[in-house]
Amino acid sequence: MAVSETTNTKESERSVLLPQRHPEHDLFICDVLDAIPKDDLGSMEHPVFSLATRPDTRILKYEHRNVKIQITPSVKGLATIFDKDLLIYCISQMVAKKNQGLPLSQNVNLHAHDLLIWTNRETSGNAYRRMIEAFERLRGTTITTNIKAGGEEVTTGFGLIDSFGIVRETPTGRMSELQVRISDWMFKIIQASEVLTLSRDYFRLRKPIERRIYEIARKHCGEQDEWRISIDLLQKKSGASSHGRAFKAMVRELAQHNHLPDYSVTLEGDMVIFENREALKERPPEPVFPQLDPETYNDAKTVAPGYDVYYLEQEWREMWVDTGTPFLHSPDKAFIAFCKSRAKRRPMG
């Protein structure tokens, strides 16, 4: 039975998270893969990327407080949350250079194989083809917004990247090296260090909505112990177009599996609660109080006449916690002994 339960647990883990496809990449890949994943604050705060898994040719509009965004697709469709992996890779390489004191350029030179491994993708021929399609959507999607970049607020239209090109191919014709030019807007964000670190397990999240919710939690909960948001506002910030009931069901499922990196998710009514997992580790577990038999209270009244046995029970439980919540072979006998001792020391009447 234990083996079956272990197997079921492993199957459940496989179903909610993508496998770690390259667990030992450090043994044979250059240092560029050690760059820490970084994401820009603008697209973490607001829904810039499509959550669709099929070509999405809608024009999306979003407005919250003073921020307005319109996302217009090319004929290839909108850039998706999975396409964003490529942009995160470029941002992370640039931030790593900036932190090393190296000069920054809007041009990022990268090895296609490194990018696929760093973002936990397969390295098959189809993976290379899908990578080019992702770059095409990133290049073709136009963002019109007044989101500040580097402290500057200008309503402008731009692509997520300005251009990309294959610099070198392998003898088999597969791309080897690429050059990507980051948009002016994104470059300003990087120069201003308006980025946040992501967990590497972000790239193991299977569902678009899970990735988007993680981004929102990372942006707003951050290092706090807890952050709360209404289910309606979370849906708005996520950019999910599903019906409210369907979105709530997705959040409930996410809370049940509880596999989001960095944060635990709880749904209480119409409030979604994110708790920092590091804070949860440091928090001592709540004591599980011993349960007493209903007849024990009658026995307690007999050995401690005149006392409020429920008040005595409260004192007994506080003493139990203060002494380190030791294991009790018989909570009922322990409580009766406590009542008898108290009555003997301080008899009533």
C-alpha positions in Angstrom: 0.0 0.0 0.0 2.9 2.4 0.9 4.5 1.7 -2.5 1.2 2.5 -4.3 0.8 5.8 -2.4 4.4 6.8 -3.2 3.8 6.0 -6.9 0.6 8.0 -6.9 2.4 11.0 -5.3 5.2 10.9 -8.0 2.6 10.6 -10.8 0.7 13.6 -9.3 4.0 15.7 -9.1 4.7 14.8 -12.8 1.2 15.9 -13.8 1.4 19.4 -12.3 5.1 20.3 -13.0 7.2 19.8 -16.1 10.2 17.5 -15.6 13.6 19.1 -14.9 14.9 18.3 -18.3 18.6 19.3 -17.8 19.4 18.8 -14.1 23.2 18.5 -14.7 23.7 21.2 -17.3 26.4 22.8 -15.2 28.7 19.9 -16.0 28.9 20.6 -19.7 27.5 24.0 -20.4 29.2 27.4 -20.3 28.8 29.8 -17.4 26.2 31.8 -19.2 23.6 29.4 -17.9 24.4 30.4 -14.3 22.6 33.8 -14.9 19.8 34.3 -12.4 16.3 34.5 -14.0 15.1 38.1 -14.0 11.7 39.4 -15.1 10.7 43.0 -15.8 8.4 44.7 -13.4 6.2 46.2 -16.1 4.9 42.9 -17.6 4.8 41.2 -14.1 2.4 43.9 -12.9 0.2 44.1 -16.0 -1.0 41.5 -18.5 1.1 42.0 -21.6 1.4 38.3 -22.8 -1.4 36.1 -24.1 -2.4 33.1 -22.0 -3.7 31.2 -25.0 -2.0 28.0 -26.2 -3.2 28.4 -29.8 -2.6 31.3 -32.2 -4.2 34.4 -30.6 -5.1 37.2 -33.0 -7.2 39.3 -30.7 -6.5 42.9 -29.9 -6.3 43.0 -26.1 -7.0 46.1 -24.0 -6.3 46.5 -20.3 -6.8 49.5 -18.0 -6.1 49.7 -14.3 -5.9 52.9 -12.4 -3.7 55.2 -14.5 -2.2 52.4 -16.7 -3.5 51.7 -20.2 -2.3 49.0 -22.4 -3.3 47.8 -25.9 -1.6 44.6 -27.3 -1.9 44.2 -31.0 -0.9 40.9 -32.7 0.9 40.4 -36.0 -0.4 37.8 -38.5 1.6 35.2 -36.4 -0.6 36.0 -33.3 0.2 37.6 -29.9 3.3 36.8 -28.0 2.4 34.2 -25.3 3.5 33.7 -21.7 5.7 30.8 -22.9 7.3 33.1 -25.6 8.2 35.3 -22.7 10.8 32.7 -21.6 13.0 33.9 -24.4 12.7 37.5 -23.3 13.4 36.5 -19.7 16.6 34.8 -20.9 17.7 38.0 -22.7 16.9 40.2 -19.8 18.8 37.9 -17.4 21.9 37.8 -19.5 21.9 41.6 -19.7 21.3 42.0 -15.9 24.2 39.6 -15.3 26.5 41.7 -17.4 25.3 44.9 -15.7 26.0 43.4 -12.3 29.5 42.5 -13.4 30.1 46.1 -14.5 30.3 45.2 -18.2 29.0 47.7 -20.8 25.4 47.1 -21.9 24.1 47.0 -25.4 20.6 46.5 -26.7 22.0 43.6 -28.8 22.1 40.2 -27.1 24.2 37.4 -28.7 23.1 34.0 -27.6 23.5 30.3 -28.4 20.2 28.7 -29.2 21.1 25.4 -27.4 22.0 27.4 -24.2 18.7 29.2 -24.4 16.7 26.0 -24.7 18.5 24.4 -21.8 18.3 27.4 -19.5 14.5 27.7 -20.0 14.0 23.9 -19.4 13.0 23.2 -23.0 13.6 20.2 -25.2 16.5 20.4 -27.6 14.8 18.6 -30.5 14.5 20.0 -34.0 10.9 21.0 -33.3 12.1 22.9 -30.3 14.4 25.1 -32.5 11.5 25.7 -34.9 9.2 26.7 -32.0 11.9 29.0 -30.7 12.0 30.9 -34.0 8.2 31.1 -34.1 8.3 32.6 -30.6 10.8 35.2 -31.7 8.5 36.1 -34.6 5.6 36.7 -32.2 7.8 38.7 -29.9 8.9 40.8 -32.8 5.4 41.2 -34.3 3.4 42.0 -31.2 2.9 45.7 -30.7 2.4 47.2 -27.2 0.9 50.6 -26.9 1.1 51.8 -23.3 1.9 54.5 -20.8 3.7 52.2 -18.4 6.8 54.0 -17.0 10.2 52.7 -18.0 13.1 54.0 -16.1 10.9 56.6 -14.4 9.7 58.0 -17.7 6.0 57.9 -18.7 5.4 58.2 -22.4 2.5 56.7 -24.3 4.2 54.8 -27.1 4.0 51.8 -29.3 6.8 49.2 -29.5 7.6 45.6 -30.1 8.8 43.4 -27.3 12.0 43.0 -29.3 13.2 45.2 -32.2 14.7 42.4 -34.2 16.3 39.0 -34.2 18.5 37.2 -36.7 20.4 33.9 -37.1 24.1 34.6 -37.0 25.5 31.1 -37.6 24.1 27.7 -38.5 25.4 24.2 -37.9 26.5 22.0 -40.8 23.0 20.4 -40.6 21.4 23.8 -41.2 20.2 24.2 -37.6 20.6 27.7 -36.1 23.5 27.9 -33.7 24.0 31.5 -32.7 21.4 34.3 -32.8 21.4 38.0 -32.1 18.4 39.7 -30.5 17.9 43.4 -30.2 15.8 44.5 -27.2 13.3 47.3 -27.6 14.2 50.8 -26.3 11.4 50.4 -23.6 12.8 47.2 -22.3 16.4 48.5 -22.4 15.3 51.4 -20.2 13.8 49.0 -17.7 17.0 47.0 -17.5 19.2 50.1 -17.2 17.0 51.2 -14.3 17.2 47.7 -12.6 13.4 47.5 -12.6 13.5 43.7 -12.5 12.9 40.9 -10.0 14.4 37.5 -9.6 12.3 34.4 -10.5 12.5 30.9 -9.2 14.1 28.5 -11.8 11.0 26.3 -11.2 9.0 29.0 -13.0 10.1 27.2 -16.2 8.6 24.0 -14.9 5.0 25.4 -14.6 2.9 23.7 -17.2 -0.1 26.0 -17.4 -0.1 29.6 -18.7 -2.3 30.8 -15.8 0.1 29.3 -13.2 3.0 31.2 -14.7 1.0 34.5 -14.7 -0.2 34.1 -11.2 3.3 33.3 -10.0 4.5 36.6 -11.6 1.8 38.6 -9.9 2.6 36.9 -6.5 6.3 37.5 -7.0 5.7 41.2 -7.8 3.2 41.9 -5.0 4.0 39.4 -2.2 7.7 39.5 -2.7 9.6 39.0 0.6 6.5 39.7 2.7 5.1 36.9 4.8 1.6 37.2 3.2 -0.3 39.1 0.5 -4.1 39.0 -0.2 -6.0 39.9 -3.3 -9.6 39.5 -4.3 -10.3 36.8 -6.9 -11.9 39.4 -9.3 -8.8 41.7 -9.2 -6.5 38.7 -9.5 -8.3 37.7 -12.7 -8.1 41.2 -14.1 -4.4 41.5 -13.4 -3.8 38.0 -14.9 -5.4 38.9 -18.2 -7.4 35.6 -18.1 -10.5 35.8 -20.3 -12.3 32.8 -18.8 -15.6 33.1 -17.0 -15.3 34.1 -13.3 -16.4 30.7 -12.0 -13.9 28.9 -14.3 -11.1 31.2 -13.1 -12.0 30.6 -9.5 -11.9 26.8 -10.2 -8.4 27.2 -11.7 -7.2 29.0 -8.6 -8.8 26.4 -6.3 -7.0 23.6 -8.2 -3.7 25.6 -7.9 -4.3 25.9 -4.2 -5.0 22.1 -3.9 -1.9 21.1 -5.6 0.1 23.9 -3.9 3.0 23.6 -6.3 3.6 27.3 -7.1 7.3 28.2 -6.5 8.1 30.4 -3.5 4.5 30.9 -2.4 1.7 28.9 -0.9 -1.8 29.6 -2.3 -5.0 29.5 -0.3 -8.5 30.4 -1.4 -10.8 31.7 1.3 -14.2 32.7 -0.1 -13.4 35.4 -2.7 -9.9 36.2 -1.3 -6.7 34.6 -2.6 -3.9 34.5 0.0 -0.3 34.1 -0.9 2.1 33.1 1.8 5.9 33.2 1.5 7.2 29.6 1.8 10.4 30.8 3.5 8.3 32.5 6.1 6.2 29.4 6.5 9.3 27.3 7.2 10.3 29.7 10.0 6.9 29.7 11.5 6.5 27.0 14.3 3.7 24.6 13.6 0.4 25.2 15.5 0.1 22.6 18.3 -2.5 19.9 17.9 -4.2 19.8 21.2 -5.0 16.4 22.9 -8.7 15.5 22.6 -10.6 14.7 25.8 -13.4 12.2 26.3 -16.7 14.0 27.3 -16.9 11.8 30.4 -13.5 13.1 31.5 -15.1 16.5 32.4 -17.5 14.7 34.8 -14.5 12.9 36.5 -12.7 16.3 36.7 -15.6 17.8 38.6 -15.4 14.9 41.0 -11.7 15.3 41.8 -11.7 19.1 41.7 -15.1 20.1 43.4 -16.0 23.7 43.0 -13.6 24.4 40.1 -14.7 25.5 36.6 -13.2 22.4 34.8 -13.2 24.3 31.5 -11.0 27.0 33.0 -8.8 24.2 34.4 -8.6 22.6 30.9 -7.4 25.9 29.5 -4.6 26.1 32.1 -3.7 22.5 31.5 -3.4 23.1 27.7 -1.3 26.2 28.3 1.0 24.2 30.6 1.3 21.5 28.0 2.4 24.0 25.3 4.8 25.7 27.7 6.5 22.3 28.4 7.1 21.6 24.7 3.9 19.8 23.8 5.1 16.3 25.0 3.4 13.2 23.7 0.7 12.1 26.1 -0.1 8.4 26.3 -3.5 9.2 27.9 -4.6 12.8 27.7 -7.6 12.1 29.9 -5.6 10.6 32.8 -3.1 13.5 32.5 -5.9 16.1 32.7 -7.5 14.3 35.7 -4.1 14.2 37.5 -3.7 18.0 36.8 -7.1 18.7 38.3 -6.5 16.5 41.3 -3.2 18.2 42.0 -4.7 21.7 41.6 -7.6 20.8 44.0 -5.2 19.4 46.5 -2.9 22.4 46.5 -5.8 24.9 46.5 -9.1 23.3 47.6 -12.2 25.3 47.0 -14.5 26.1 49.9 
